[in-house]
Amino acid sequence: VARDVTDAARLADLDNAGRRVQAFLAILAHELRNPLAPIRNAVDVIRLTPVADSRIRHCAEIIGRQLQLLTRLVSDLMDVGRVTSGKLKVQPVPLLYNEVVATAIEAMRPALEGASQKFDVVLPADPVFVNGDAARLEQVLSNLLSNATKYTARGGTVTVRVRADGGNVVTTISDTGRGIAPEALDRIFNLFAQEGDETARSGLGIGLALARAVIEAHGGAVRASSAGEGHGSTFTVMLPEVQMDGASVPRPGTAQCAGQRILIVDDSADSADSMAELLTVLGHHAQPVYTGMCAVEAARSFAPDVVLLDLEMPDMSGYEVLDALRQSGLGPRVFALTGRSSPDDRRRTEAAGFDAHLVKPLTVEALCRALTDPHAP
């Protein structure tokens, strides 16, 4: 019996290649997040500290904006493998959509203002609600806003409008930029697709493909329209509306983010020291250590309320340090603080008994949410 296995072999090769690419992207994202973390911490320390020289403040804002772009690129790269393998996950909960839009706009406002563009926002007078994953929806809106400002000249206009229409929440993001050729309106949502000649292209061609995948995972749709090149473009996002009152929507706790004893454990001295500086500025008592063994010893003398624990260190892994802390009878909350963010990584830290899984680089807002409510998103 002779059987041609050429096609099966090719499929197996493609599957193996896909796994290798996804593993490489995970490693790349982890390696990039590690140096981004101390940069984020240092910038936040400068922002939160009174500085007489306005040039220092201005430079910190510039670094902060560029850091935000780099962080989003890293997150998008991680999602490429999930989109191609059909494993992109969302965790929908009832959301006040007005707040999701406001958060995405505030994140992008410095870039819009830096481009000297007019920014027009129209939100519905009454609150509208969706079942959604807030982080994913903010990622979509940030990507669409980033594209709008990127492809619009200085002095142009970017407009965001949200309305409830026929059981859907409809968001339109319009610009007065270079526009899109009619034949490209569907193609631009393909992964790595970019329009225009080499000199006009910008970015990796990931954002719109991710936007479509995320919105479709929410049961919605996204489309592009344009009157043609040179006449601006409009992206429309439609999500199913849910009927509920604002009192039913869960909100983060209001406890103050200050006054806790926090041990930071990271073999990167820059990461540990910068996090300690940031926590001190926020009103905490912070102590950095750089090895697993030092962490166990310091926990006995320092008696922390919270331990921020890196997972990969030369002498002991974060999991081994966690076991040692638990066996010693100490009872601090222990948060994994790592560059790894896949669902498997999160499941592993949860199974090990970590109180939260925090991903580098951590914003001040995310840090405070975790310290006041470790289960907050």
Backbone hydrogen bonds, N-H to C=O, Kabsch-Sander energy under -0.5 kcal/mol:
donor,donor_aa,acceptor,acceptor_aa,energy
5,V,3,R,-0.7
9,A,5,V,-2.6
10,R,6,T,-2.5
11,L,7,D,-2.4
12,A,8,A,-2.3
13,D,9,A,-2.5
14,L,10,R,-2.6
15,D,11,L,-2.5
16,N,12,A,-2.5
17,A,13,D,-2.6
18,G,14,L,-2.5
19,R,15,D,-2.1
20,R,16,N,-2.3
21,V,17,A,-2.5
22,Q,18,G,-2.4
23,A,19,R,-2.5
24,F,20,R,-2.5
25,L,21,V,-2.7
26,A,22,Q,-2.1
27,I,23,A,-2.1
28,L,24,F,-3.0
29,A,25,L,-2.8
30,H,26,A,-2.1
31,E,27,I,-2.7
32,L,28,L,-2.3
33,R,29,A,-2.4
34,N,30,H,-1.6
36,L,32,L,-1.3
37,A,33,R,-1.7
39,I,35,P,-1.0
40,R,36,L,-2.6
41,N,37,A,-2.5
42,A,38,P,-2.6
43,V,39,I,-2.4
44,D,40,R,-2.3
45,V,41,N,-2.1
46,I,42,A,-2.1
47,R,43,V,-2.5
48,L,44,D,-2.1
49,T,45,V,-0.8
49,T,46,I,-0.7
54,S,52,A,-0.7
56,I,53,D,-0.7
57,R,53,D,-1.3
58,H,54,S,-2.5
59,C,55,R,-2.5
60,A,56,I,-2.4
61,E,57,R,-2.0
62,I,58,H,-2.0
63,I,59,C,-2.6
64,G,60,A,-2.5
65,R,61,E,-2.3
66,Q,62,I,-2.3
67,L,63,I,-2.5
68,Q,64,G,-2.0
69,L,65,R,-1.7
70,L,66,Q,-2.3
71,T,67,L,-2.7
72,R,68,Q,-2.1
73,L,69,L,-2.2
74,V,70,L,-2.2
75,S,71,T,-2.2
76,D,72,R,-2.5
77,L,73,L,-2.5
78,M,74,V,-2.0
79,D,75,S,-1.5
80,V,76,D,-0.9
80,V,77,L,-0.7
81,G,77,L,-0.7
82,R,78,M,-0.7
83,V,79,D,-2.3
84,T,80,V,-2.5
85,S,81,G,-1.7
86,G,83,V,-1.0
87,K,82,R,-2.5
88,L,82,R,-0.9
93,V,132,G,-2.2
95,L,130,V,-2.9
97,Y,95,L,-1.0
97,Y,128,V,-1.9
98,N,128,V,-0.7
99,E,96,L,-1.1
100,V,96,L,-1.1
101,V,97,Y,-2.4
102,A,98,N,-2.3
103,T,99,E,-2.3
104,A,100,V,-2.1
105,I,101,V,-2.4
106,E,102,A,-2.4
107,A,103,T,-1.9
108,M,104,A,-1.5
109,R,105,I,-1.6
112,L,108,M,-2.0
113,E,109,R,-3.0
114,G,110,P,-2.4
115,A,111,A,-1.1
116,S,113,E,-1.6
117,Q,112,L,-1.7
118,K,156,G,-2.9
120,D,118,K,-0.5
120,D,158,V,-2.5
122,V,160,V,-2.8
129,F,242,V,-0.5
130,V,95,L,-1.8
131,N,240,P,-0.5
132,G,93,V,-2.6
132,G,130,V,-0.8
134,A,132,G,-0.7
137,L,133,D,-2.7
138,E,134,A,-2.6
139,Q,135,A,-1.8
140,V,136,R,-2.1
141,L,137,L,-2.5
142,S,138,E,-2.5
143,N,139,Q,-2.1
144,L,140,V,-2.4
145,L,141,L,-2.6
146,S,142,S,-2.5
147,N,143,N,-2.3
148,A,144,L,-2.1
149,T,145,L,-2.3
150,K,146,S,-2.2
151,Y,147,N,-2.2
152,T,149,T,-0.8
155,G,115,A,-0.8
155,G,116,S,-0.8
156,G,153,A,-2.2
158,V,118,K,-2.7
159,T,174,S,-2.8
160,V,120,D,-3.0
161,R,172,T,-2.4
162,V,122,V,-2.4
163,R,170,V,-2.2
165,D,168,N,-3.1
168,N,165,D,-1.2
169,V,239,L,-3.4
170,V,163,R,-3.2
170,V,168,N,-0.6
171,T,169,V,-0.5
171,T,237,V,-2.9
172,T,161,R,-2.7
173,I,235,F,-2.5
174,S,159,T,-2.7
174,S,172,T,-0.5
175,D,233,S,-2.2
176,T,157,T,-1.1
178,R,151,Y,-1.9
180,I,232,G,-0.5
184,A,181,A,-1.9
185,L,182,P,-1.2
188,I,184,A,-2.0
189,F,186,D,-1.4
190,N,187,R,-2.2
192,F,205,G,-3.2
193,A,190,N,-1.9
193,A,205,G,-0.6
200,A,197,D,-1.1
201,R,197,D,-1.0
210,L,206,I,-2.3
211,A,207,G,-2.3
212,R,208,L,-2.4
213,A,209,A,-2.1
214,V,210,L,-2.9
215,I,211,A,-2.6
216,E,212,R,-2.6
217,A,213,A,-1.7
218,H,214,V,-0.9
218,H,215,I,-0.7
219,G,216,E,-1.6
220,G,215,I,-2.5
221,A,238,M,-2.0
223,R,236,T,-2.0
225,S,234,T,-2.2
230,G,178,R,-5.2
231,H,228,G,-2.0
232,G,177,G,-1.7
233,S,175,D,-0.7
234,T,225,S,-2.8
235,F,173,I,-2.3
236,T,223,R,-2.7
237,V,171,T,-3.1
238,M,221,A,-3.1
239,L,169,V,-2.0
241,E,167,G,-2.7
242,V,129,F,-2.3
244,M,242,V,-0.6
248,S,245,D,-1.9
249,V,246,G,-1.3
258,A,256,Q,-1.4
259,G,283,G,-2.1
262,I,260,Q,-0.6
262,I,285,H,-3.1
263,L,306,V,-2.5
264,I,262,I,-0.5
264,I,287,Q,-2.6
265,V,263,L,-0.5
265,V,308,L,-3.1
266,D,264,I,-0.5
266,D,289,V,-2.0
269,A,267,D,-0.8
272,A,268,S,-2.5
273,D,269,A,-3.1
274,S,270,D,-2.2
275,M,271,S,-2.0
276,A,272,A,-2.2
277,E,273,D,-2.3
278,L,274,S,-2.3
279,L,275,M,-2.7
280,T,276,A,-2.1
281,V,277,E,-2.2
282,L,278,L,-1.8
283,G,280,T,-1.4
284,H,279,L,-2.6
285,H,260,Q,-2.8
286,A,284,H,-0.7
287,Q,262,I,-2.1
289,V,264,I,-2.7
295,A,291,T,-1.6
296,V,292,G,-1.9
297,E,293,M,-2.0
298,A,294,C,-3.1
299,A,295,A,-2.2
300,R,296,V,-1.0
301,S,297,E,-1.3
302,F,298,A,-3.5
303,A,299,A,-1.5
305,D,261,R,-2.7
306,V,261,R,-2.0
307,V,333,R,-2.7
308,L,263,L,-2.9
309,L,307,V,-0.7
309,L,335,F,-3.1
310,D,265,V,-2.5
310,D,308,L,-0.5
313,M,311,L,-0.6
318,G,311,L,-2.3
321,V,317,S,-2.2
322,L,318,G,-2.4
323,D,319,Y,-2.1
324,A,320,E,-2.3
325,L,321,V,-2.5
326,R,322,L,-2.4
327,Q,323,D,-2.6
328,S,324,A,-1.4
329,G,326,R,-1.2
330,L,325,L,-1.2
333,R,305,D,-2.4
335,F,307,V,-3.1
335,F,333,R,-0.5
336,A,356,A,-2.5
337,L,309,L,-2.4
338,T,336,A,-0.6
338,T,358,L,-2.4
346,R,342,S,-2.2
347,R,343,P,-2.5
348,R,344,D,-2.2
349,T,345,D,-2.1
350,E,346,R,-2.2
351,A,347,R,-2.6
352,A,348,R,-1.8
353,G,349,T,-0.9
353,G,350,E,-0.7
354,F,349,T,-2.3
355,D,334,V,-3.0
356,A,334,V,-0.8
358,L,336,A,-3.4
358,L,356,A,-0.5
360,K,338,T,-2.6
367,L,363,T,-2.5
368,C,364,V,-2.6
369,R,365,E,-2.3
370,A,366,A,-2.2
371,L,367,L,-2.2
372,T,368,C,-2.0
373,D,369,R,-3.0
376,A,373,D,-2.2
